[in-house]
Amino acid sequence: MLRSLEISVKHFAAMSRASTHSPKRNVGWASFADQLLHPPGGRRTIDGQKSSRSFFKEFAEKCRILDGQKKHAANQVCHPTHHNLTTNSPSPATQKLKNPQQKPTFFQPNFSAHKKPKISRNLYPDMKKKLRIGILFGGRSGEHEVSLLSAASILKAIDKKKYEVVPIGITKQGQWLTSTEAQHLLSGEAKPAPIKQTKAIQLSASADLAQQNGALGQRLDVIFPVLHGTFGEDGTIQGLFELADIAYVGSGVLGSATGMDKAAMKQLFSATGLPQTPHVALIRSEWKADPRRCTKLIEKKLSYPVFVKPANLGSSVGISKVHDRSELAAAMDLAASFDRKLVIEQGVGGPGVKPRELEVSVLGNDSPEASVVGEIVPGAEFYDYEAKYHSNTSVPIIPAKLSKSETKKIREMAIAAFRACDCAGLARVDFLMEPARKGKKSRIYLNEINSMPGFTSISMYPKLWEASGLSYKQLIDRLIALAVERQKEKQQTQFSRV
């Protein structure tokens, strides 16, 4: 029996060298077989003092270690069909058997390379493994609740057959949570769990995040940061992902930062020649130091009504429509409570005119595409936070009732805005359209771009793509693919001279 085992190992080594299916893999097996027969210390692994049972156990254990598969049986390892070997006859080693009728214990000598072998397991599991996707939600911004709604929709719709999903939550206090505690946060519980039981993550801005046992890494393939507003949509978290070298959905540091900062965004739009409404940008310290001077500046450059906005926030949080000077101070104070930079925009069309609010979803990296154009008819005076998330009076119209030329112009402007801000992955671009009046044609103004728009199943971004022929689930797949594509493209960049 032991002689048969020795011959089998020799036969295994010879055929492993002959195989062309996976040279690196089979050379490793051949080397292992040689070590069994001729170990470095000179003592033969196969000797007369070992029983066939003990040898078989040792051989099987070493096979399992080498292959990296804990549940891999030794007879499966050695079976030739699992290696797609390319010989039709036994090797010379087997032809030297004393008994010509004796066959190697582990091998079936008759098989052909022309016949497709039946493989009982996947030899290369990494080629078809599920992508491990981290869904990041919550955050410290004023849009925390919006993020929870978006993440819940994604977690419900994402294809669990394709992806292994890891929920990662961030509390309003900035505590990072995974697993059960992240689910607690998502369900809206005020307190996730007692701190002593909470799986809190201590993060540092370093590539240590990508380690297998790291807080954020956990061997994640892609991060989907469903974070809206400050500390999630402004380039800060994107910088963390860049340092960790993890693929992620959405724009990079620059695209996210310019997509969040309305003052910087408007400068880029202006440089690109995109039409905008007149505006003034101020900082909080200027307003607090001399509100009278700021009021005069605003009234000199703009006409009422005006919209006062915090520069770095979304979902219409902190935005007020100001009809005259009596309402200005309160609106400025409200916006200043959310950000140090303030943007004051002139209303489209003047007093008594209600502009049309139009939106376009953009998808892609270097070659972005625009969806159909949609329109929101707000139930309130404008599409504010309450109208977006707590009221059923706003009516979406998809597609918007526009002429072909107007639709074409708006979609082209959306892509131009996307590129001007160096966005990637996704963005929603908002427009204001001044209605046609006597002696005046309708005019289209670019309002702003949102690099991580609301992503519930009924949000405008996915609804516009659904109307364009891309379902919610397909949209998630596409965004993950774009994140992987961008990561691969980034790897072509050389970051050092050596």
Secondary structure, DSSP 8 states (H G I E B T S, - for coil): -HHHHHHHHHHHHHHHHH--S-HHHHHHHHHHHHHHHS-TTS--SS-TTS-HHHHHHHHHHHHHHHHT-TT--HHHHH-GGGTT---SS--HHHHT-SSTT---TT------TTS----SS-S-GGGG--EEEEEEEE-SSTTHHHHHHHHHHHHHHS-TTTEEEEEEEE-TT--EEEHHHHHHHHTT-SS-S-GGG--EE---SSGGGGSTTSTTTTT-SEEEEE--STTTSSSHHHHHHHHHT-EESS--HHHHHHHHBHHHHHHHHHHHT-----EEEEEHHHHHH-HHHHHHHHHHH--SSEEEEESB--TTTT-EEE-SGGGHHHHHHHHHTT-SEEEEEE-TTSTT---EEEEEEEEESSS-EEEEEEEEE-SSSS--HHHHHT-S--EEESS----HHHHHHHHHHHHHHHHHTT--EEEEEEEEEE--BTTB--EEEEEEEESS---STTSHHHHHHHHTT--HHHHHHHHHHHHHHHHHHHTTS--S--
